Amino acid sequence: MAETSILVADDEPFIVRLLTFVLRKRGFSVAEARDGEEALDLVRAKRPKIAFVDAMMPKMNGYELCRAIKKDPDLRDTHLIMLTAKGQDSDRDRGLEAGADEYMTKPFSPSQVLQRVTEILQPFEG
């Protein structure tokens, strides 16, 4: 399963470490980005199937990142999960309008993240 690429884009080092650890422990290949521009570069280079995107990041925020990915025909199939502390309905709506496929709020359960990743990737396996 190592060929399955997942991007974790967050400016909080603890979140990046936690998600990366949990996902790699399950055998996933994980790329890490600390800001939106780095995340967009990695999506272009690695073509991950899933990207966890923080709403508030330096250089390019998560909303801008989602728009840029979904606007690009080569990247738009990337499954975007916005992962953020912003839990209001208006925040969720803004994330989904920007192109996020899903919206998860922090704090999150690592087992919930693994369950979603497994469900999303199931059609690609086999």
C-alpha positions in Angstrom: 0.0 0.0 0.0 3.1 2.3 0.1 2.3 3.7 -3.3 -0.9 5.4 -1.9 0.2 9.0 -1.4 -1.5 11.2 1.2 -0.7 14.8 1.8 -0.9 16.4 5.2 -0.9 20.2 5.0 -0.9 22.0 8.3 1.2 24.7 9.9 0.8 23.0 13.4 3.8 20.6 13.7 1.9 18.5 16.3 -1.0 17.8 13.8 1.4 17.0 11.0 3.4 14.6 13.2 0.3 12.9 14.6 -1.4 12.4 11.2 1.8 11.3 9.5 2.6 8.8 12.3 -0.9 7.3 12.3 -1.0 7.0 8.5 2.5 5.7 8.0 1.9 3.1 10.7 -0.9 1.8 8.5 1.5 1.6 5.5 0.5 4.8 3.7 3.0 7.0 1.9 2.7 10.5 3.4 4.0 13.8 2.2 4.0 16.8 4.6 3.5 20.5 3.9 3.7 23.4 6.4 2.0 26.0 4.2 -0.4 26.2 1.3 2.2 26.9 -1.4 4.3 24.0 -0.4 1.1 21.8 -0.3 0.2 22.9 -3.9 3.7 22.1 -5.1 3.5 18.6 -3.5 0.1 17.9 -4.9 1.4 18.7 -8.4 4.6 16.6 -7.8 3.2 13.6 -6.0 -0.5 13.5 -7.1 -1.8 12.2 -3.7 -5.2 10.5 -3.7 -6.1 12.3 -0.5 -5.0 15.6 1.0 -5.7 16.8 4.5 -5.8 20.6 4.4 -5.8 23.0 7.3 -8.0 26.1 6.7 -5.6 28.6 8.1 -2.0 28.3 6.8 0.6 30.8 5.8 1.3 31.8 2.2 -1.9 30.3 0.8 -4.8 29.3 3.1 -6.7 26.1 2.8 -9.6 27.6 0.9 -7.3 29.0 -1.7 -5.4 25.7 -1.9 -8.7 23.8 -2.4 -9.8 26.2 -5.2 -6.4 25.9 -6.9 -6.4 22.0 -6.8 -10.0 21.7 -8.0 -9.5 24.2 -10.8 -6.6 22.1 -12.3 -8.0 19.3 -14.5 -4.9 17.1 -13.6 -5.4 17.5 -9.9 -9.2 17.8 -9.4 -9.6 14.1 -8.5 -7.6 14.6 -5.3 -9.9 14.0 -2.4 -9.7 17.1 -0.2 -10.5 16.9 3.5 -10.4 20.2 5.2 -9.2 19.7 8.8 -9.6 22.7 10.9 -10.5 24.1 14.3 -13.1 26.3 12.6 -16.3 24.4 13.4 -19.1 26.9 12.5 -21.6 26.0 9.8 -20.5 29.0 7.8 -16.9 27.8 8.0 -17.9 24.3 6.8 -19.9 25.9 3.9 -17.0 28.0 3.0 -14.7 25.0 2.9 -17.1 22.9 0.8 -17.7 25.9 -1.6 -13.9 26.2 -2.0 -13.7 22.6 -3.2 -13.2 20.5 -0.1 -14.8 17.1 -0.4 -15.2 16.8 3.3 -14.8 18.9 6.4 -13.4 17.5 9.7 -13.0 19.6 12.9 -10.1 19.6 15.3 -9.7 17.9 17.7 -10.2 14.8 15.6 -9.9 11.1 16.4 -7.0 9.4 14.7 -9.2 6.2 14.3 -11.8 8.4 12.6 -9.2 9.6 10.2 -8.0 6.1 9.4 -11.5 4.9 8.9 -12.2 7.7 6.4 -9.0 7.1 4.5 -9.7 3.4 4.2 -13.3 4.1 3.0 -12.1 6.6 0.4 -9.3 4.4 -0.9 -11.3 1.2 -1.1 -12.5 1.7 -4.7 -8.8 2.2 -5.8 -7.6 -1.1 -4.3 -8.0 -4.5 -5.9 
